[in-house]
Amino acid sequence: MKTLKKANIGQCVTGLLLLTSLTACTEWNSHPVVVDQNFGRAYHNMVKNQTLYPEHGQNDKPTLGMDGQKAQGIIKAYRQPASGKLEDAKQAVTNFGVDSGN
């Protein structure tokens, strides 16, 4: 029987490791893992339950209601720093979007 040289043993070991690693890589992907039939259902139910008007998603009509100038006044009042006086805050909310005539 011939003795194997170190180079031949190294090549055999390397070949076996390569073959084993390739087999392991192909095996894990061949059988998909099913976690649960209901996976994600709780999330979708939560979103559905928190939607106030679910039928509005199918409505193509634009939402009517707030005037653009009023909305701009509300945003302007919201972005102003608080003065600390309750009466000033009430006055700003009461007069939002009203032009002062300037």
MDTraj code that builds the backbone (N, CA, C; nanometers):
import mdtraj as md
import numpy as np

residues = "MET LYS THR LEU LYS LYS ALA ASN ILE GLY GLN CYS VAL THR GLY LEU LEU LEU LEU THR SER LEU THR ALA CYS THR GLU TRP ASN SER HIS PRO VAL VAL VAL ASP GLN ASN PHE GLY ARG ALA TYR HIS ASN MET VAL LYS ASN GLN THR LEU TYR PRO GLU HIS GLY GLN ASN ASP LYS PRO THR LEU GLY MET ASP GLY GLN LYS ALA GLN GLY ILE ILE LYS ALA TYR ARG GLN PRO ALA SER GLY LYS LEU GLU ASP ALA LYS GLN ALA VAL THR ASN PHE GLY VAL ASP SER GLY ASN".split()
xyz = np.array([
    [0.0826, -0.1172, 0.0000],
    [0.0000, 0.0000, 0.0000],
    [0.0874, 0.1239, 0.0000],
    [0.0514, 0.2169, -0.0829],
    [0.1293, 0.3384, -0.0939],
    [0.0957, 0.4319, 0.0215],
    [0.1909, 0.5084, 0.0629],
    [0.1662, 0.6093, 0.1655],
    [0.1217, 0.7378, 0.0973],
    [0.0271, 0.8042, 0.1580],
    [-0.0227, 0.9298, 0.1025],
    [0.0690, 1.0437, 0.1456],
    [0.0935, 1.1326, 0.0561],
    [0.1747, 1.2487, 0.0877],
    [0.0880, 1.3528, 0.1578],
    [0.1518, 1.4458, 0.2247],
    [0.0797, 1.5499, 0.2959],
    [-0.0032, 1.6355, 0.2010],
    [0.0459, 1.6603, 0.0818],
    [-0.0264, 1.7418, -0.0150],
    [-0.1552, 1.6718, -0.0573],
    [-0.1464, 1.5391, -0.0768],
    [-0.2655, 1.4633, -0.1154],
    [-0.3673, 1.4604, -0.0022],
    [-0.3229, 1.4480, 0.1208],
    [-0.4138, 1.4467, 0.2353],
    [-0.4820, 1.5831, 0.2479],
    [-0.4049, 1.6897, 0.2280],
    [-0.4614, 1.8244, 0.2344],
    [-0.5664, 1.8465, 0.1272],
    [-0.5400, 1.7960, 0.0067],
    [-0.6363, 1.8108, -0.1010],
    [-0.7639, 1.7305, -0.0718],
    [-0.7483, 1.6127, -0.0164],
    [-0.8650, 1.5298, 0.0178],
    [-0.9500, 1.5972, 0.1251],
    [-0.8846, 1.6503, 0.2270],
    [-0.9571, 1.7175, 0.3362],
    [-1.0272, 1.8425, 0.2836],
    [-0.9583, 1.9178, 0.2002],
    [-1.0176, 2.0380, 0.1430],
    [-1.1371, 2.0020, 0.0554],
    [-1.1235, 1.8968, -0.0235],
    [-1.2336, 1.8525, -0.1087],
    [-1.3540, 1.8081, -0.0271],
    [-1.3292, 1.7344, 0.0819],
    [-1.4387, 1.6895, 0.1680],
    [-1.5084, 1.8073, 0.2363],
    [-1.4301, 1.9048, 0.2823],
    [-1.4893, 2.0228, 0.3452],
    [-1.5730, 2.1030, 0.2457],
    [-1.5218, 2.1166, 0.1240],
    [-1.5951, 2.1882, 0.0210],
    [-1.7249, 2.1160, -0.0131],
    [-1.7186, 1.9869, -0.0283],
    [-1.8371, 1.9078, -0.0595],
    [-1.9390, 1.9150, 0.0538],
    [-1.8930, 1.9089, 0.1772],
    [-1.9829, 1.9170, 0.2921],
    [-2.0486, 2.0542, 0.3020],
    [-1.9710, 2.1590, 0.2801],
    [-2.0278, 2.2929, 0.2901],
    [-2.1274, 2.3195, 0.1776],
    [-2.1003, 2.2715, 0.0575],
    [-2.1947, 2.2892, -0.0519],
    [-2.3231, 2.2114, -0.0267],
    [-2.3120, 2.0957, 0.0290],
    [-2.4299, 2.0160, 0.0609],
    [-2.5122, 2.0845, 0.1695],
    [-2.4469, 2.1409, 0.2682],
    [-2.5179, 2.2095, 0.3755],
    [-2.5876, 2.3342, 0.3232],
    [-2.5260, 2.4058, 0.2322],
    [-2.5868, 2.5280, 0.1782],
    [-2.7094, 2.4977, 0.0937],
    [-2.7081, 2.3885, 0.0217],
    [-2.8231, 2.3564, -0.0618],
    [-2.9351, 2.2945, 0.0198],
    [-2.9066, 2.2320, 0.1296],
    [-3.0081, 2.1613, 0.2071],
    [-3.1001, 2.2565, 0.2837],
    [-3.0482, 2.3632, 0.3406],
    [-3.1317, 2.4494, 0.4242],
    [-3.2366, 2.5236, 0.3429],
    [-3.2103, 2.5460, 0.2157],
    [-3.3024, 2.6223, 0.1333],
    [-3.4027, 2.5344, 0.0599],
    [-3.3862, 2.4041, 0.0617],
    [-3.4741, 2.3184, -0.0167],
    [-3.6075, 2.2922, 0.0520],
    [-3.6141, 2.3071, 0.1837],
    [-3.7381, 2.2831, 0.2569],
    [-3.7777, 2.4131, 0.3278],
    [-3.8755, 2.4861, 0.2749],
    [-3.9139, 2.6111, 0.3413],
    [-3.9762, 2.5823, 0.4782],
    [-3.9453, 2.6677, 0.5722],
    [-3.9954, 2.6511, 0.7076],
    [-4.1241, 2.7319, 0.7210],
    [-4.2307, 2.6646, 0.7595],
    [-4.3586, 2.7312, 0.7829],
    [-4.3664, 2.7612, 0.9318],
    [-4.3695, 2.8900, 0.9650],
    [-4.3712, 2.9272, 1.1053],
    [-4.5074, 2.8994, 1.1651],
    [-4.6097, 2.9559, 1.1046],
    [-4.7451, 2.9393, 1.1552],
    [-4.8415, 2.9798, 1.0459],
    [-4.9565, 2.9159, 1.0423],
    [-5.0573, 2.9511, 0.9431],
    [-5.1119, 3.0909, 0.9675],
    [-5.1127, 3.1357, 1.0928],
    [-5.1703, 3.2652, 1.1295],
    [-5.0651, 3.3740, 1.1466],
    [-4.9458, 3.3525, 1.0958],
    [-4.8384, 3.4493, 1.1145],
    [-4.8738, 3.5806, 1.0462],
    [-4.8746, 3.6907, 1.1201],
    [-4.9057, 3.8217, 1.0669],
    [-5.0520, 3.8585, 1.0743],
    [-5.1358, 3.7651, 1.1088],
    [-5.2787, 3.7929, 1.1128],
    [-5.3136, 3.8901, 1.2254],
    [-5.2445, 3.8800, 1.3394],
    [-5.2705, 3.9705, 1.4514],
    [-5.2396, 4.1144, 1.4123],
    [-5.1315, 4.1344, 1.3390],
    [-5.0952, 4.2696, 1.2941],
    [-5.2031, 4.3261, 1.2019],
    [-5.2469, 4.2457, 1.1053],
    [-5.3476, 4.2939, 1.0112],
    [-5.4811, 4.3199, 1.0808],
    [-5.5164, 4.2371, 1.1789],
    [-5.6384, 4.2620, 1.2550],
    [-5.6280, 4.3900, 1.3368],
    [-5.5102, 4.4167, 1.3928],
    [-5.4911, 4.5385, 1.4710],
    [-5.5087, 4.6619, 1.3819],
    [-5.4493, 4.6608, 1.2630],
    [-5.4624, 4.7737, 1.1711],
    [-5.6077, 4.7900, 1.1289],
    [-5.6756, 4.6810, 1.1031],
    [-5.8162, 4.6857, 1.0622],
    [-5.9028, 4.7424, 1.1737],
    [-5.8776, 4.7022, 1.2976],
    [-5.9571, 4.7500, 1.4097],
    [-5.9300, 4.8960, 1.4433],
    [-5.8131, 4.9470, 1.4097],
    [-5.7799, 5.0853, 1.4401],
    [-5.8155, 5.1812, 1.3272],
    [-5.8641, 5.1297, 1.2159],
    [-5.9046, 5.2150, 1.1053],
    [-6.0453, 5.2650, 1.1330],
    [-6.0610, 5.3966, 1.1382],
    [-6.1892, 5.4544, 1.1758],
    [-6.2947, 5.4323, 1.0680],
    [-6.2616, 5.4645, 0.9441],
    [-6.3548, 5.4474, 0.8334],
    [-6.2861, 5.3660, 0.7242],
    [-6.2957, 5.2334, 0.7290],
    [-6.2244, 5.1519, 0.6298],
    [-6.2776, 5.1695, 0.4882],
    [-6.4030, 5.2125, 0.4730],
    [-6.4592, 5.2286, 0.3392],
    [-6.4073, 5.3530, 0.2689],
    [-6.3384, 5.4417, 0.3387],
    [-6.2863, 5.5626, 0.2746],
    [-6.1705, 5.5335, 0.1809],
    [-6.1105, 5.4186, 0.1902],
    [-6.0019, 5.3845, 0.0990],
    [-6.0491, 5.3635, -0.0430],
    [-6.1755, 5.3269, -0.0600],
    [-6.2297, 5.3041, -0.1944],
    [-6.2913, 5.4300, -0.2533],
    [-6.3036, 5.5370, -0.1751],
    [-6.3677, 5.6595, -0.2202],
    [-6.2679, 5.7442, -0.2987],
    [-6.3040, 5.7796, -0.4228],
    [-6.2153, 5.8609, -0.5065],
    [-6.2437, 6.0105, -0.4941],
    [-6.3510, 6.0473, -0.4252],
    [-6.3872, 6.1886, -0.4129],
    [-6.2916, 6.2592, -0.3169],
    [-6.2595, 6.3848, -0.3436],
    [-6.1708, 6.4572, -0.2530],
    [-6.2422, 6.4899, -0.1210],
    [-6.1656, 6.4993, -0.0167],
    [-6.2212, 6.5341, 0.1133],
    [-6.2499, 6.6835, 0.1167],
    [-6.3708, 6.7175, 0.1525],
    [-6.4113, 6.8571, 0.1586],
    [-6.4255, 6.8972, 0.3044],
    [-6.4134, 7.0246, 0.3317],
    [-6.4349, 7.0666, 0.4684],
    [-6.3529, 7.1884, 0.5057],
    [-6.2254, 7.1732, 0.5226],
    [-6.1445, 7.2825, 0.5727],
    [-6.0942, 7.3694, 0.4583],
    [-6.1086, 7.4980, 0.4799],
    [-6.0618, 7.5968, 0.3842],
    [-5.9095, 7.6056, 0.3920],
    [-5.8456, 7.6335, 0.2810],
    [-5.7001, 7.6423, 0.2791],
    [-5.6465, 7.7542, 0.3654],
    [-5.7154, 7.8677, 0.3670],
    [-5.6706, 7.9798, 0.4497],
    [-5.6847, 7.9473, 0.5986],
    [-5.7921, 7.8787, 0.6348],
    [-5.8087, 7.8399, 0.7743],
    [-5.7002, 7.7409, 0.8155],
    [-5.6719, 7.6470, 0.7281],
    [-5.5670, 7.5495, 0.7588],
    [-5.4323, 7.6183, 0.7744],
    [-5.4064, 7.7162, 0.6890],
    [-5.2807, 7.7902, 0.6997],
    [-5.2752, 7.8670, 0.8315],
    [-5.3876, 7.9246, 0.8739],
    [-5.3926, 7.9955, 1.0016],
    [-5.3699, 7.9032, 1.1202],
    [-5.4246, 7.7830, 1.1118],
    [-5.4047, 7.6860, 1.2196],
    [-5.2580, 7.6461, 1.2282],
    [-5.1964, 7.6211, 1.1159],
    [-5.0550, 7.5821, 1.1160],
    [-4.9687, 7.6963, 1.1680],
    [-5.0031, 7.8196, 1.1282],
    [-4.9268, 7.9352, 1.1753],
    [-4.9406, 7.9510, 1.3264],
    [-5.0630, 7.9347, 1.3797],
    [-5.0844, 7.9444, 1.5242],
    [-5.0149, 7.8304, 1.5979],
    [-5.0118, 7.7147, 1.5367],
    [-4.9483, 7.5989, 1.5996],
    [-4.7968, 7.6177, 1.6090],
    [-4.7387, 7.6794, 1.5083],
    [-4.5931, 7.6945, 1.5049],
    [-4.5424, 7.8121, 1.5877],
    [-4.6317, 7.9011, 1.6306],
    [-4.5896, 8.0131, 1.7138],
    [-4.5533, 7.9617, 1.8527],
    [-4.4501, 8.0179, 1.9120],
    [-4.4164, 7.9754, 2.0477],
    [-4.5258, 8.0171, 2.1450],
    [-4.5461, 7.9361, 2.2461],
    [-4.6500, 7.9630, 2.3447],
    [-4.6120, 8.0850, 2.4278],
    [-4.7100, 8.1733, 2.4486],
    [-4.6835, 8.2928, 2.5278],
    [-4.7047, 8.2670, 2.6761],
    [-4.7724, 8.1598, 2.7096],
    [-4.7951, 8.1273, 2.8492],
    [-4.9277, 8.1788, 2.9006],
    [-4.9968, 8.2614, 2.8253],
    [-5.1250, 8.3159, 2.8689],
    [-5.2367, 8.2353, 2.8049],
    [-5.3291, 8.1914, 2.8875],
    [-5.4402, 8.1104, 2.8395],
    [-5.5325, 8.1913, 2.7497],
    [-5.5544, 8.3160, 2.7811],
    [-5.6439, 8.4003, 2.7011],
    [-5.5876, 8.4229, 2.5607],
    [-5.4543, 8.4379, 2.5496],
    [-5.3934, 8.4534, 2.4175],
    [-5.4118, 8.3281, 2.3331],
    [-5.3992, 8.2129, 2.3971],
    [-5.4170, 8.0870, 2.3255],
    [-5.5611, 8.0711, 2.2792],
    [-5.6565, 8.1071, 2.3658],
    [-5.7979, 8.0977, 2.3277],
    [-5.8289, 8.1931, 2.2125],
    [-5.7720, 8.3124, 2.2164],
    [-5.7945, 8.4105, 2.1117],
    [-5.7356, 8.3637, 1.9787],
    [-5.6200, 8.3012, 1.9831],
    [-5.5571, 8.2514, 1.8601],
    [-5.6385, 8.1396, 1.7994],
    [-5.6941, 8.0523, 1.8836],
    [-5.7749, 7.9424, 1.8326],
    [-5.9075, 7.9952, 1.7793],
    [-5.9648, 8.0924, 1.8461],
    [-6.0932, 8.1483, 1.8030],
    [-6.0794, 8.2232, 1.6710],
    [-5.9689, 8.2916, 1.6512],
    [-5.9504, 8.3747, 1.5324],
    [-5.8659, 8.3093, 1.4250],
    [-5.8481, 8.1783, 1.4272],
    [-5.7599, 8.1183, 1.3280],
    [-5.8176, 8.1378, 1.1883],
    [-5.7313, 8.1741, 1.0978],
    [-5.7695, 8.1909, 0.9581],
    [-5.8442, 8.3182, 0.9276],
    [-5.8650, 8.4036, 1.0272],
    [-5.9372, 8.5277, 1.0038],
    [-5.8366, 8.6362, 0.9684],
    [-5.8608, 8.7032, 0.8562],
    [-5.7700, 8.8092, 0.8144],
    [-5.7973, 8.9337, 0.8981],
    [-5.6910, 8.9946, 0.9484],
    [-5.7069, 9.1118, 1.0348],
    [-5.7297, 9.2394, 0.9543],
    [-5.7312, 9.2317, 0.8234],
    [-5.7595, 9.3477, 0.7413],
    [-5.6345, 9.4227, 0.6970],
    [-5.5170, 9.3671, 0.7221],
    [-5.3909, 9.4326, 0.6808],
    [-5.3633, 9.4086, 0.5358],
])
top = md.Topology()
chain = top.add_chain()
for i, resn in enumerate(residues, 1):
    res = top.add_residue(resn, chain, resSeq=i)
    for name in ("N", "CA", "C"):
        top.add_atom(name, md.element.get_by_symbol(name[0]), res)
traj = md.Trajectory(xyz[None], top)
